[in-house]
Amino acid sequence: MTARCVMVLGTTSGAGKSWLTTALCRWYADQGLKVAPFKAQNMSNNARVVTGGEIGSAQYFQALAARAVPDVRMNPVLLKPERDTASQLVLMGQVDTALSRLPWRERSAHVWPFVADALAALRAENDVVVIEGAGSPAEINLQSSDIVNMKVARHGDARCLLVTDIDRGGAFAHLYGTWALLPEADRALLRGFVLNKFRGDASLLAPGPEMLREMTGVPTVATVPMFWRHGLPEEDGVFDDRPAGAAGTVRRTIAVVAYPRISNLDEYQALKNIEGVRLVWARTPAELHAADWIVLPGSKHTSGDLAWMRSQGLDAAVTTHAARGRPVLGICGGLQMLGEALVDAHGIDGNGPGLGLLPLVTAFSPEKTVRHTRASFGTVRGSWSALSGVALSGYEIHQGQTAPRPDLAAPHAVLPAGLGWQNAHGNVLGVYLHGMFEDPAVLHALFGAGAPTLDSVFDGLAAMADRCFDPHVLDGLID
C-alpha cells in the first residue's frame, strides 16, 4: 500500500492549515479510506502524550479525526519554544538535547532522514496521508533548509492546496505572491486555492478568482465562510485571545493567565464550548478582577513566566483573589508556581520564589515525565468539592518534581502519587494532570453538563469541507 499524499499549505501562519487538515482527515476517513495525518516539523508548546513520547496537539487531534491511533511518526519533529531565541527539539517523541543546541539551519540535515522515513512508513500503511505544512512555503530565506513544506511535498508527490485567511485582507495578493515565489517545479504541485474565513456574499469575490486562475493556472476550489465556534482548539498554538461566551448568558467567568511561554492552551477549548461560561485570556490585573476562577496553566519556562507575572502585577492579583476565598487552579507549571519555591540545580528552568499559596517546593531535574495517567480524586474541600471521588484520565508533561515543604504543615493531598494538593481553606487547587477539562466526568462535576464531543467536532469540520468543496475536487486529489 502506497498512500496518496494530500498537502495543506498556507500563505501565513494562522491561515487555516490545521483545521482544514483535520477536516480532510475526517472527510477521507468517511469515504472508507485508511487515513493518517503528518506534519514534518511543528513549533508549538501544545503537545500530547502518545506511545513513544509526545507530538504536537494538532497532529494528535488530526489522528483522532482520521480514526487512527496517534503516533510519533505523524509529527517526527516538534519544537517547543522556551525563550525567544531557543527551543527544545523533540525528535520522534523524545527530547534531543544535542540537536536542541544546534543552530536552526544546521538541524535540517540531521532530522530529514527521520522525516522521510516516518512519511514512508505512514504511506506504506495507509490509503491517504493528509500533510500539513508550516507557516508559508514562500519563506525564501528558509527554502534551502526547508523540511516541512515543499521538500515534503516533492518527496511525497503531494497534491497541494494553498489556503489563505481572507478576513485579514490582501488574500489574492497572498495567494499570487506565494505562487510567484515558488520554484516552477513546486508550482506544478498546487492543485487549488482555498479562501478561508470569508464573510458576506461570495458573488462579490468575482472576478478575483478567475483573474487569479488566468495569472497562475491554479483554480480557487473552495470558499470557506467565517465560523468561530467550530469547537477545535486553535491551530498549532496560535493564540486566540477573543473572549468566548456571550455577555448576556454568562454565569461564570474563568480567566486563564496568558503568560509568554504558556503551554497546552488547547486543553481549555472545552470551556469555550460550555454554555454560560466566559473564557478570558488574562495579561493584566484588570482582566483578573472580575473573574470567578483564575487558572494558572502549563508553562514551558515556569520561572520565566512567574517573573513575567510579577513584572505585570499579576502575582498580587492572584494572591489577592485567593485571599478573598475565591477559586484558583494551577495545572502543571501553574501548580509549580503556586508553591513556595522553584529549585533548579541543573540549569533546567531557573530558581525563584513561588506565589506561596501552597506549601510545596518544586525541584527541576534532567529527567522529563511524559505519560498518560488515570487517577481518582479523593476528598476535595471547599470550592472544588464537586471533584470528590471523580475518576479522570489525563497526561503529564513536566520537567520537575513537586513535594510538600518539610518544615511546614503539609497541604491536603487530593490526588495520589504527588499529582495534586489544595490549601486548608479549599479554594486553591494544584494538579499535575493536563486534560482535566477534556474529561467528561470532570466537566459534569464542575458544570453539570458536558461540552460537545470531539467526534461531533470532527464531523462538523468534515461537513463544512463537504459543503465548500465540490466532491470531485477532494476525490480528484487522490485519483
Helices and strands as residue ranges (DSSP letters): E 4-10, H 17-30, E 35-38, E 41-43, E 47-50, E 53-56, H 57-65, G 72-74, E 77-83, E 86-91, E 94-95, H 97-101, H 104-125, E 128-132, G 143-145, H 150-155, E 159-165, G 166-168, H 171-181, H 184-187, E 190-198, G 202-205, H 208-216, E 220-225, G 235-237, G 247-249, E 252-257, E 262-263, G 265-268, H 269-272, E 277-282, H 285-289, E 293-296, E 298-299, H 302-312, H 314-323, E 328-331, H 333-338, E 341-344, E 352-353, E 360-364, E 369-376, G 382-387, E 391-398, E 401-404, E 412-415, E 420-422, E 428-431, G 436-438, H 440-447, H 454-468, H 471-477
